[in-house]
Amino acid sequence: MIDLFLLAGVHDGDDHGRALRNTVDYAVAAEDAGFDGVWLAEHHFLTYGACPSAVALASYVLGRTRRITVGTAAAILPARHPVALAEETALLAAVAGDRFELGVGRGGPWVDLEVLGTGLARYADGFGESLDVLLEWLSGARTVGADGQHHRFRPVTVVPRPRTPPRIRVAATSRASADLAAARGLPLLLGMHAAPQEHRVLLDRYAESTGGTVPPPAVAHLAYVADTVEQARDAVRGPLLAWLGRTAEYVRIDGSDSTHRDLNAYADRLLDLHPVGDADLCIERLRNSTEITGAGRLLLAVEATGDRGRTLDCIARLADEVLPAIR
């Protein structure tokens, strides 16, 4: 499966509403072009991404489309009550069937946890417990209660109760998250920060925990296709660098300074790792990723130029020039 990965990025000159409307248009364009799905990111209190609720935006995109999978990449579980997220997931599963897929992630030690009232402990050691509450709620059980360190409530009736458990993935950038997913048999969602060989390390660890069984992961890639490699890199690098600079808006919950990577080096690393180039290079890098990771879904992030016209053209060219060869 080949999907888009949409971050609703706010680029120079964009307003937040325009970024969100563009995201919806890109999702519709992806369906029209023949992609299999779209995945939506969420962020709070920074303009790297304008979507604070991937589930809410997914519900709108599901209503605007008819065929494609719509997933979250990822809903930040420590910033939410797992029952509230589970109820919303069950609602979408009831009205959209198997077109909705929930990806959840641990996120970071950001001020989100303070503002939304969940606290640092939910990030530091509560992810597994929250995940278990979420999974039990979506299991088909008639009633669910909790008596854990972070969640305690009397048994209540599950409404709407899923007929079959909705599909769930765990975003993993660390061994700890991969271990949590493996213990529950959940497939992984792997990000753009790492090379396929680095992803393979997490997947091998997963296999060791499960005796060799590894559900096909979803693997995210920065993607842009042009006539030449040079044209693609030139179109992406400057806007990408400015966009990555917006991650400096992250605020740690403890008030300490965040350690920011060398953005120039990181931008170059992304361009060197991912399908940014002519069609042949894009095909080669996506095939390589699939061969190494066993990816069941490839998630292509196409917004890096920050230009609506270029993004729509990239979606069309990827569909025409790259997708047939990968499939």
Helices and strands as residue ranges (DSSP letters): E 2-6, H 16-33, E 37-40, H 54-64, E 69-72, E 75-76, G 77-79, H 82-96, G 97-99, E 100-105, H 112-115, H 120-124, H 127-137, E 143-147, E 152-157, E 167-171, H 175-184, E 188-190, H 196-210, E 218-222, E 224-225, H 229-245, G 246-249, H 263-273, E 276-277, H 279-293, E 297-301, H 308-317, I 318-322, H 323-326
